[in-house]
Amino acid sequence: MFKSEDDYLSKLLKSGDVSHQKHAVLDAIEKGGVWEECVEWRISTYTETSISPEKFKDEDWFRVVVKCDYEFSCVCPTVDRALEMVALYQQLIFKLFRQVGWPSWATSNSVEPE
């Protein structure tokens, strides 16, 4: 859609495909109003993810929240787009942790303040 030489984020999106969860998301929203997932991806490190319906511009959209020290959120017009954003945010959290650490650290090189 957009012309850009930098395709890092679009590749990151593809590496975290979660579209296979669409039916589980729709079922959970229908039954309880929200789909939630909590995944341990390192020892004692969990990523919490949720998708829930939300009114936006007087229309039914879907609120996405993905957090693990970092927290990302957006609203999407479809469950398909919501799942794409879940995939992107999850992969972004993994990359940010590995490349710059957690935001709760004192600096990118030090967990504790000096």
N, C-alpha and C positions, 0 to 999 in steps of 0.2 A: 504494500500500500504506500509506504513512504520510501523515498529514495535515500539511502544512507550507506556509506561505506562501512560503517561500524555495525556489525551484526552480532556482537557479543550477547546482547540480551535475547535476541530471537533464538540463538543457539541454546542459551541457558533455558529458555522456555521449553524447547523441544526435549532437553535432557531430563526434564522432570515431569513428563506427561502423566497426568492422573485422570484422563478422560474416562478410563474404565470404571471410575467410581460414580459416574453420572446416575445410575439407577439407585445406588445406595443413598446418594445425596437427596434425590427426589423423594424416595421412600421415607427417609428420616424427617425431612421437612413436612411431608404430608402427615406423618404420625405425631411428631412432637414439635414442629415449628423450627427446628434447627438441626443441622448436621454438624457433628463435632468429631474430631479425631485428635488423638494425642499419640505421638510417635517418639520413641526413644531412639536417637541416632548416634549417640555417644553414651558412654557410661554416665548415668544420671543427668543426661541432657535431653530434654523433651521439647518438641515443637507442638504447639497447640494450634489447631486449625478449626475454623467454623465457617459455615455458609448459612445465612438465614434470610428470609424475605424481608424487604424493607421498602417503604414508599419513598419514591424519589421522583420529583417533578410530576406528582399525582399519578405515577405508574408503579406497577409492581416490579421491583428490581431485586437484586440479591447482594447482601452485605457479605464481604469476604474479610476475615481477620486471620492473619498468620503471625504467631509470635513465639519467640524464644530469646528473651532479652531484647532483641530487635522486635519491633512490632510494625506490621504493614497492614493497611486496610484500604478497601475501595468498595464502590458499588458498581454492579455490572447488570446489564439488561437481560442476560440469559445465564442459565446454569452452565452452559458450555464455556462462556467467557469467564464466569466465576472460577471454574476449574482450571482454565488457562492461567488465571492470576494466582491461584493457589500454587500451581506448579512453579511459576516464576518466583513468587515470594519465598517458597521453601528453598529453591536452589540458590536464591540470592542470600538467604540467611546462612546457608552452608558456606558459600564462597566468602562472604564477609567475615565470618568467624575464622576461617582458615587464612585469610589474607590480612585482616586488620584487627582481629580479636573481637571481644564483646564491647558494647558501649559502656558497660558498667566498670570496665578497667580504668585505671588512672590515665594511662596513655596506651598507644598501640604496642608499646614495648614493655609495659609494666602493669601488672595487675593491681599492685598497691601503690599509693602515693609515696613519694620519697620524703 
